[in-house]
Amino acid sequence: MKFKKTKLINLIAISLLVTACNDAPIQNKAPEPVDVQATEKINDKLLNSMRKISDQQLSQVEDAGKDALELLAESDRQELIDLTIEESSEAVLDGGEKTLKLLEDINGISE
């Protein structure tokens, strides 16, 4: 018997709770009006900011590329100078050896 009373009381409490929740008035809020001009201005500002950031990043990449090219050009220039020095020294050495032979030949003739 106690079990039936407890069950009945629980059932009544749950039904009261469900009834109370369903009786609450449903409030549908109307959507707020949208300010189209303000939205367009915000979008324009956002797009301009994104373009500026993109331009800055592109400029940084270009500057980095220019610096790398300048370093490469400088190293190529130095290699060319070194190569020219080596070739010139070989030519001077060959010329010196020929001159030395000629001098030896002349010296041998004069003796």
The 8 nearest C-alpha neighbors of each residue, nearest first, counted from 0:
[[1, 3, 2, 4, 5, 6, 7, 8],
 [2, 0, 4, 3, 5, 6, 7, 8],
 [1, 3, 5, 0, 4, 6, 7, 8],
 [2, 4, 6, 0, 1, 5, 7, 8],
 [5, 3, 7, 1, 6, 2, 8, 0],
 [6, 4, 8, 2, 7, 3, 1, 9],
 [5, 7, 3, 9, 4, 8, 2, 10],
 [8, 6, 4, 10, 5, 9, 3, 11],
 [7, 9, 11, 5, 10, 6, 4, 12],
 [10, 8, 12, 6, 7, 11, 13, 5],
 [9, 11, 7, 13, 8, 12, 14, 6],
 [10, 12, 8, 14, 9, 13, 15, 7],
 [13, 11, 9, 15, 10, 14, 8, 16],
 [12, 14, 16, 10, 15, 11, 9, 17],
 [13, 15, 17, 11, 16, 12, 18, 10],
 [16, 14, 18, 12, 13, 17, 19, 11],
 [15, 17, 13, 19, 14, 18, 12, 20],
 [18, 16, 14, 20, 19, 15, 13, 21],
 [17, 19, 15, 21, 16, 20, 14, 22],
 [18, 20, 16, 22, 17, 21, 15, 23],
 [21, 19, 17, 18, 22, 23, 16, 15],
 [20, 22, 18, 19, 23, 17, 24, 16],
 [23, 21, 19, 20, 24, 18, 17, 25],
 [24, 22, 21, 20, 25, 19, 26, 18],
 [25, 23, 26, 22, 21, 20, 27, 19],
 [26, 24, 23, 27, 22, 21, 28, 20],
 [27, 25, 24, 28, 23, 29, 22, 30],
 [28, 26, 29, 25, 30, 24, 31, 23],
 [29, 27, 26, 30, 31, 25, 32, 24],
 [28, 30, 27, 31, 32, 26, 33, 25],
 [31, 29, 28, 32, 33, 27, 34, 26],
 [30, 32, 29, 33, 28, 34, 27, 35],
 [31, 33, 30, 34, 29, 35, 38, 28],
 [34, 32, 35, 31, 38, 37, 30, 36],
 [33, 35, 37, 36, 38, 32, 39, 31],
 [34, 36, 38, 37, 33, 39, 40, 32],
 [37, 35, 39, 38, 34, 40, 41, 33],
 [36, 38, 40, 39, 34, 35, 41, 42],
 [37, 39, 35, 41, 36, 40, 42, 34],
 [38, 40, 42, 36, 37, 41, 43, 35],
 [41, 39, 37, 43, 42, 38, 44, 36],
 [40, 42, 44, 38, 43, 39, 45, 37],
 [41, 43, 39, 45, 40, 44, 46, 38],
 [44, 42, 40, 46, 45, 41, 39, 47],
 [45, 43, 47, 41, 42, 46, 48, 40],
 [44, 46, 42, 48, 43, 47, 41, 49],
 [45, 47, 49, 43, 48, 44, 42, 50],
 [48, 46, 50, 44, 49, 45, 43, 51],
 [49, 47, 51, 45, 50, 46, 44, 52],
 [48, 50, 46, 52, 47, 51, 53, 45],
 [51, 49, 53, 47, 48, 52, 54, 46],
 [52, 50, 54, 48, 53, 49, 55, 47],
 [51, 53, 55, 49, 50, 54, 56, 48],
 [52, 54, 50, 56, 51, 55, 49, 57],
 [55, 53, 57, 51, 56, 52, 50, 58],
 [56, 54, 58, 52, 57, 53, 51, 59],
 [55, 57, 59, 53, 58, 54, 52, 60],
 [58, 56, 54, 60, 59, 55, 53, 61],
 [57, 59, 55, 61, 56, 60, 54, 62],
 [58, 60, 56, 62, 57, 61, 63, 55],
 [59, 61, 63, 57, 58, 62, 64, 56],
 [62, 60, 64, 58, 63, 59, 65, 57],
 [63, 61, 65, 59, 64, 60, 58, 66],
 [62, 64, 60, 66, 61, 65, 59, 67],
 [65, 63, 61, 67, 62, 66, 68, 60],
 [66, 64, 62, 68, 67, 63, 69, 61],
 [67, 65, 69, 63, 68, 64, 62, 70],
 [66, 68, 64, 70, 65, 69, 71, 63],
 [69, 67, 71, 65, 70, 66, 72, 64],
 [68, 70, 72, 66, 71, 67, 73, 65],
 [71, 69, 73, 67, 68, 72, 74, 66],
 [70, 72, 68, 74, 69, 73, 75, 67],
 [71, 73, 69, 75, 70, 74, 68, 76],
 [74, 72, 76, 70, 71, 75, 69, 77],
 [73, 75, 77, 71, 76, 72, 78, 70],
 [76, 74, 72, 78, 73, 77, 71, 79],
 [75, 77, 73, 79, 74, 78, 72, 80],
 [76, 78, 80, 74, 79, 75, 81, 73],
 [79, 77, 81, 75, 80, 76, 82, 74],
 [80, 78, 82, 76, 77, 81, 83, 75],
 [79, 81, 77, 83, 78, 82, 84, 76],
 [82, 80, 78, 84, 79, 83, 77, 85],
 [81, 83, 79, 85, 84, 80, 78, 86],
 [84, 82, 80, 86, 85, 81, 87, 79],
 [83, 85, 87, 81, 82, 86, 88, 80],
 [86, 84, 82, 88, 83, 87, 89, 81],
 [85, 87, 89, 83, 88, 84, 82, 90],
 [88, 86, 84, 90, 89, 85, 83, 91],
 [87, 89, 91, 85, 90, 86, 92, 84],
 [90, 88, 92, 86, 87, 91, 93, 85],
 [89, 91, 87, 93, 92, 88, 94, 86],
 [92, 90, 94, 88, 89, 93, 95, 87],
 [91, 93, 95, 89, 94, 90, 88, 96],
 [94, 92, 90, 96, 95, 91, 89, 97],
 [93, 95, 91, 97, 92, 96, 90, 98],
 [96, 94, 92, 98, 93, 97, 91, 99],
 [95, 97, 99, 93, 98, 94, 92, 100],
 [98, 96, 94, 100, 99, 95, 101, 93],
 [97, 99, 95, 101, 96, 100, 102, 94],
 [98, 100, 96, 102, 97, 101, 95, 103],
 [101, 99, 103, 97, 102, 98, 104, 96],
 [100, 102, 104, 98, 103, 99, 105, 97],
 [103, 101, 105, 99, 104, 100, 106, 98],
 [102, 104, 106, 100, 101, 105, 107, 99],
 [105, 103, 101, 107, 102, 106, 100, 108],
 [106, 104, 102, 108, 107, 103, 101, 109],
 [105, 107, 103, 109, 104, 108, 102, 110],
 [108, 106, 104, 105, 110, 109, 103, 102],
 [109, 107, 105, 106, 110, 104, 103, 102],
 [108, 110, 106, 107, 105, 104, 103, 102],
 [109, 107, 108, 106, 105, 104, 103, 102]]
